[in-house]
């Protein structure tokens, strides 16, 4: 009986190997080889990253400060590459031919998934190669972010990154970037809805669109809440599936901060993802008649031990659309503020896509399904609970 079982196992293994018709371990070795090449291409950037990381750890007195900043970096370094296959699979799903099942999923996509799951369950060789390939792709993508080749606007990951060949270390002081337009700044007039036009910020994703920021002070004027509204993915990021997303009609998350009486007007202390850093309001443009703020430039910067971990730049307007002339003028003001080395030049910023204020709410079979299972209600409750918890 034992001999029979052994023969059965051997036949099963042979069948699986024969199904793939490849030498054992060859797929995993091929995937690993591609991963080595991907890491090697960005070897200089990886070396610079670990050197800066070691310097930061050496210079930071409180180990918790180091780990908070590092975990903040890791969270978004991981989040961006994880989003890419999700968008790709979504477009494959909605681009598959054939009849629809419940007016939601093409039958051919379901069949392809059954075959894929079957191959994964049947073949240990295939499973191993798939895991190695996923890790290789992940390391290559993060390496490209460290090298500045995966989108300078939303995935420029390097610590103390360079500008025009020169390394720019640490964060500037507020006085070093503040423009004269901030004289007499009134924080209460800064409240309200802003439309984000461009950003340089790896805590944001280029795949979203129609981004808004609704800023309000707490009743005691010592804190502030930023209601960050997004829709996604953008039509250009997922041409076939963008309108099927559970957040195609929008979602909100909240950032919280405090107003420190020791700070000059124009600095808000922002807290999120385990770290606190200053949010500099660098520039405001005023309406010549009313004096209301119509445009603004924000700059967030986090450093630890003289090593800059993160910089975020936001170009914002009270209007959903800006002209090319208005945008160029905003870039010039950012340049005058000395912000180009930190990511404010045109080639270093991502322009936020906009679908249009008058476009109708998206309604299709997928949106009806999300509504039927209560996803929109869950998002609303989550946003309300986060807002209430931050008051």
Secondary structure by P-SEA (a helix, b strand, c coil): caaaaaaaaaaaaaaaaaaaccccaaaaaaaaaaaaaaaaaaaaaaaaaaaaaaaaaaacccaaaaaaaaaaaaaaaaaaaaaaaaaaaaaaaaacccccccccccaaaaaaaaaaaaaaaacaaaaaaaaaaaaaaaaaaaaaaaacccccccccccccccccccccccccccccccccccccccccccccbbbbcccccccccccccbbbbbbbbccccccccccccccccccccccccccccccccbbbbbbbbbbbccccccbbbbbcccbbbbbcccbbbbcccccccccbbbbbbbbccccccbbbbbbbbccccccaaaaaaaaaaaaaacccccccccccbbbbbbccccccccccaaaaaaaaacaaaaaaaaaaaaaaaac
